Amino acid sequence: MGKKLVSLENIIFRYEGQSRNALDDVSFDIYQGEWLAIVGHNGSGKSTLAKLLNGLQFAHSGTIMINDQIMTEETVWDVRQKIGMVFQNPDNQFVGTTVQDDVAFGLENAGVSQQVMVERVHGALNKVKMNAFLNQEPHHLSGGQKQRVAIAGVIALQPDIIILDEATSMLDPRGREEVLETVRELKQENEITVISITHDLEEAAKADRMIVMNQGRLYREGPPQDIFELEEELIALGLDIPFSVKLTKELQKNGVRVVNGHLTEEELVKDLCELHSMM
Ligand SMILES: Nc1ncnc2c1ncn2[C@@H]1O[C@H](COP(=O)(O)OP(=O)(O)OP(=O)(O)O)[C@@H](O)[C@H]1O
């Protein structure tokens, strides 16, 4: 496990005029190089967590520490440099007229020299496999490609952490796969730390660790295999377990000896093929 990069301690936050806390004594850590998925039903506090991590709101009590710096109104601009956000709607975050302008936008604002900018734009687009689209206009791109450009815009700024706030929820299955594959590769190659906030437990299954939020409280945390063992509890919280986990349970009930822990359909299919070849 890498070093502790983010630490939340006893965070309490309530929106003005509301009778209950949106975040109620939430504590957890995030380690360098890990992919943490934060899941929960509507209103469980996921987006509020993202707002606090990005300094758009401040906790009423408790501490958020990001790479050894405590988040306060005074440090927020420094801390924000360490975090890149990718949001839900691919169309709302395209600010350039072409792919390369879009990726360069944040670097221009950061006052980076022309030479460094060109290197970083090309490097970032290479990493998300969008370098063949440098001069394309956004309306020629699919949703998945637009989100990959948004990710390139973020990694060009070399943050320590990327937060994906429901970044795949408006994409078709292919776009979703493209974006998740990009995240997986980035994480593997660059030791970047990923926080994905999602309704989608199939997506969360790809993370190293999951946090389940419920009514502003941290309900459970652990590796996806352990979290999906909570099957009935997750369903009671309004969450749906991945298809491969459900199918594994049904197959086992019917006497098929598949092993537990298949978080993707591919893994389950591989196991079934191996069982079949032994028959
Ligand atoms: N701007 C706001 N003003 C008042 N209350 C808010 C505001 N935003 C969120 N809330 C409340 O705070 C709580 C947590 O909401 P939050 O949006 O963080 O949940 P979420 O898990 O991200 O839900 P969703 O998946 O629907 O976005 C909910 O009770 C919600 O009604």
The ligand as an SDF file (V2000), in Angstrom:
LIG
                    3D

 31 33  0  0  0  0  0  0  0  0999 V2000
  -27.4270   22.2130   -2.3920 N   0  0  0  0  0  0  0  0  0  0  0  0
  -28.0720   21.5340   -1.4320 C   0  0  0  0  0  0  0  0  0  0  0  0
  -28.8850   22.1700   -0.5540 N   0  0  0  0  0  0  0  0  0  0  0  0
  -29.5180   21.4940    0.4180 C   0  0  0  0  0  0  0  0  0  0  0  0
  -29.4060   20.1740    0.6100 N   0  0  0  0  0  0  0  0  0  0  0  0
  -28.6210   19.4760   -0.2300 C   0  0  0  0  0  0  0  0  0  0  0  0
  -27.9260   20.1120   -1.3020 C   0  0  0  0  0  0  0  0  0  0  0  0
  -27.2130   19.1760   -1.9830 N   0  0  0  0  0  0  0  0  0  0  0  0
  -27.4680   17.9970   -1.3550 C   0  0  0  0  0  0  0  0  0  0  0  0
  -28.3000   18.1780   -0.3200 N   0  0  0  0  0  0  0  0  0  0  0  0
  -28.7680   17.1350    0.6180 C   0  0  0  0  0  0  0  0  0  0  0  0
  -27.6290   16.5400    1.2130 O   0  0  0  0  0  0  0  0  0  0  0  0
  -27.7730   15.1340    1.3050 C   0  0  0  0  0  0  0  0  0  0  0  0
  -26.6370   14.4340    0.5710 C   0  0  0  0  0  0  0  0  0  0  0  0
  -26.7560   14.7350   -0.8190 O   0  0  0  0  0  0  0  0  0  0  0  0
  -25.6610   14.3670   -1.9210 P   0  0  0  0  0  0  0  0  0  0  0  0
  -26.0260   15.0950   -3.1750 O   0  0  0  0  0  0  0  0  0  0  0  0
  -24.3030   14.5420   -1.3610 O   0  0  0  0  0  0  0  0  0  0  0  0
  -25.9450   12.8130   -2.1080 O   0  0  0  0  0  0  0  0  0  0  0  0
  -25.5230   11.8580   -3.3030 P   0  0  0  0  0  0  0  0  0  0  0  0
  -25.2240   10.5570   -2.6550 O   0  0  0  0  0  0  0  0  0  0  0  0
  -24.4720   12.4720   -4.1160 O   0  0  0  0  0  0  0  0  0  0  0  0
  -26.8680   11.7420   -4.1080 O   0  0  0  0  0  0  0  0  0  0  0  0
  -27.0970   11.7220   -5.7080 P   0  0  0  0  0  0  0  0  0  0  0  0
  -26.5900   10.4040   -6.1270 O   0  0  0  0  0  0  0  0  0  0  0  0
  -28.5770   11.8600   -5.8160 O   0  0  0  0  0  0  0  0  0  0  0  0
  -26.3380   12.8840   -6.2510 O   0  0  0  0  0  0  0  0  0  0  0  0
  -29.1710   14.8030    0.7510 C   0  0  0  0  0  0  0  0  0  0  0  0
  -30.0480   14.7420    1.8430 O   0  0  0  0  0  0  0  0  0  0  0  0
  -29.4840   16.0030   -0.1160 C   0  0  0  0  0  0  0  0  0  0  0  0
  -30.8790   16.2460   -0.1480 O   0  0  0  0  0  0  0  0  0  0  0  0
  1  2  1  0
  2  3  1  0
  2  7  2  0
  3  4  2  0
  4  5  1  0
  5  6  2  0
  6  7  1  0
  6 10  1  0
  7  8  1  0
  8  9  2  0
  9 10  1  0
 10 11  1  0
 11 12  1  0
 11 30  1  0
 12 13  1  0
 13 14  1  0
 13 28  1  0
 14 15  1  0
 15 16  1  0
 16 17  2  0
 16 18  1  0
 16 19  1  0
 19 20  1  0
 20 21  2  0
 20 22  1  0
 20 23  1  0
 23 24  1  0
 24 25  2  0
 24 26  1  0
 24 27  1  0
 28 29  1  0
 28 30  1  0
 30 31  1  0
M  END
$$$$
